[in-house]
Amino acid sequence: IEGTPKAYGDVIKLGDIEMGLGWLLDVALHPDYETNGWVYLHYGDRTKSSRSLLPVSMNRLDRARIKEGKWTDVETIWRAAKNTYTSSPEIGAGGRIALDDQGHVFISVGMKGGSNYEGIQDLSLPYGKIHRINDDGSVPPDNPYVVKQGDPDEAAPGVSEPLQTIWTYGHRSPQGLEFNSLTGELWGSEMGPRGGDEVNLLLPGENYGWPLTSKGVDYDGVSGNVKLTP
């Protein structure tokens, strides 16, 4: 299909694990695809950076229509700030898409922050989160971290405001995401360290613990991953 985002084929190998930057992560059709023709692509948006010798990338969600073999009417639905792009490979990017029956899109973003699981417990950064937007990219007003004008709980001066697209946080590598239309529930699965894989019911505003707690054993042999602070 002509005009789709570039997907890169170069590979970084770590033992038997193949990794890279700028990979295609997921494809999904709008629930009303037969009427509106929208196709959603979640991918690693790759670019060069003056901060790194390697290319950098970050999760990005676009939608478009396919007409006569061409990718047309392109809209960017979710994109992180350029200063959050890193050389951490897409193996930890999560990258799933789930659409509900109320006009919302959920995407999973994993541990793309770099070493020591940077930013997963920081609500001002996109890493380790499930994000929720409307299917046109706007922010639903009932998202848990939408700061309403005059809200007494609004962030104090000098404190970074949370990203308003966040639905849940504290995720390591959320590589499964499904909306159950029968129950109205959003479920996610994520890859943990050894013995720490999880399946979670994703409830708005909840913290799912990484890297503060885990039932897995980290690869340095330390169980529980409690050595880091938010």
Solvent accessible surface area in square Angstrom, and as a share of the most:
residue,aa,sasa,rsa
1,I,119,0.61
2,E,116,0.52
3,G,58,0.56
4,T,52,0.30
5,P,36,0.23
6,K,134,0.57
7,A,63,0.49
8,Y,61,0.23
9,G,68,0.66
10,D,79,0.41
11,V,71,0.41
12,I,76,0.38
13,K,134,0.57
14,L,116,0.58
15,G,67,0.64
16,D,147,0.76
17,I,83,0.42
18,E,90,0.40
19,M,26,0.11
20,G,1,0.01
21,L,6,0.03
22,G,1,0.01
23,W,72,0.25
24,L,93,0.46
25,L,26,0.13
26,D,32,0.17
27,V,77,0.44
28,A,19,0.15
29,L,98,0.49
30,H,19,0.08
31,P,83,0.52
32,D,79,0.41
33,Y,82,0.31
34,E,175,0.79
35,T,125,0.73
36,N,37,0.19
37,G,18,0.17
38,W,19,0.07
39,V,8,0.05
40,Y,0,0.00
41,L,17,0.08
42,H,0,0.00
43,Y,17,0.06
44,G,1,0.01
45,D,17,0.09
46,R,51,0.19
47,T,47,0.28
48,K,186,0.79
49,S,27,0.17
50,S,124,0.80
51,R,150,0.55
52,S,35,0.22
53,L,191,0.95
54,L,96,0.48
55,P,37,0.23
56,V,3,0.02
57,S,0,0.00
58,M,0,0.00
59,N,1,0.00
60,R,40,0.14
61,L,0,0.00
62,D,4,0.02
63,R,19,0.07
64,A,0,0.00
65,R,63,0.23
66,I,70,0.35
67,K,103,0.44
68,E,171,0.77
69,G,41,0.39
70,K,101,0.43
71,W,19,0.07
72,T,39,0.22
73,D,66,0.34
74,V,76,0.44
75,E,68,0.31
76,T,61,0.36
77,I,9,0.04
78,W,19,0.07
79,R,106,0.39
80,A,12,0.09
81,A,61,0.47
82,K,101,0.43
83,N,118,0.61
84,T,10,0.06
85,Y,1,0.00
86,T,24,0.14
87,S,40,0.26
88,S,23,0.15
89,P,28,0.18
90,E,9,0.04
91,I,59,0.30
92,G,2,0.02
93,A,1,0.00
94,G,6,0.05
95,G,0,0.00
96,R,61,0.22
97,I,13,0.06
98,A,8,0.06
99,L,31,0.16
100,D,12,0.06
101,D,87,0.45
102,Q,133,0.59
103,G,31,0.30
104,H,26,0.12
105,V,0,0.00
106,F,7,0.03
107,I,0,0.00
108,S,0,0.00
109,V,0,0.00
110,G,0,0.00
111,M,33,0.15
112,K,0,0.00
113,G,5,0.05
114,G,33,0.32
115,S,93,0.60
116,N,110,0.56
117,Y,47,0.18
118,E,90,0.40
119,G,13,0.13
120,I,1,0.00
121,Q,28,0.12
122,D,59,0.31
123,L,44,0.22
124,S,30,0.19
125,L,45,0.22
126,P,4,0.02
127,Y,6,0.02
128,G,0,0.00
129,K,0,0.00
130,I,1,0.01
131,H,0,0.00
132,R,16,0.06
133,I,1,0.01
134,N,36,0.19
135,D,31,0.16
136,D,77,0.40
137,G,23,0.22
138,S,54,0.35
139,V,58,0.33
140,P,1,0.01
141,P,101,0.64
142,D,98,0.51
143,N,3,0.02
144,P,50,0.31
145,Y,42,0.16
146,V,26,0.15
147,V,34,0.19
148,K,113,0.48
149,Q,186,0.83
150,G,69,0.66
151,D,44,0.23
152,P,130,0.82
153,D,127,0.66
154,E,75,0.34
155,A,34,0.26
156,A,58,0.45
157,P,136,0.86
158,G,91,0.87
159,V,92,0.53
160,S,79,0.51
161,E,85,0.38
162,P,27,0.17
163,L,60,0.30
164,Q,63,0.28
165,T,19,0.11
166,I,0,0.00
167,W,31,0.11
168,T,0,0.00
169,Y,32,0.12
170,G,0,0.00
171,H,2,0.01
172,R,11,0.04
173,S,0,0.00
174,P,4,0.02
175,Q,67,0.30
176,G,18,0.17
177,L,6,0.03
178,E,123,0.55
179,F,42,0.18
180,N,56,0.29
181,S,76,0.49
182,L,168,0.83
183,T,84,0.49
184,G,49,0.47
185,E,57,0.26
186,L,9,0.05
187,W,95,0.33
188,G,9,0.08
189,S,43,0.28
190,E,13,0.06
191,M,73,0.33
192,G,6,0.06
193,P,2,0.01
194,R,129,0.47
195,G,73,0.70
196,G,3,0.03
197,D,107,0.55
198,E,53,0.24
199,V,110,0.63
200,N,25,0.13
201,L,58,0.29
202,L,7,0.03
203,L,87,0.43
204,P,70,0.44
205,G,21,0.21
206,E,85,0.38
207,N,63,0.32
208,Y,46,0.18
209,G,9,0.09
210,W,10,0.03
211,P,8,0.05
212,L,47,0.23
213,T,79,0.46
214,S,17,0.11
215,K,196,0.83
216,G,0,0.00
217,V,56,0.32
218,D,12,0.06
219,Y,132,0.50
220,D,91,0.47
221,G,51,0.49
222,V,62,0.36
223,S,73,0.47
224,G,12,0.12
225,N,4,0.02
226,V,104,0.60
227,K,110,0.47
228,L,46,0.23
229,T,116,0.68
230,P,125,0.78
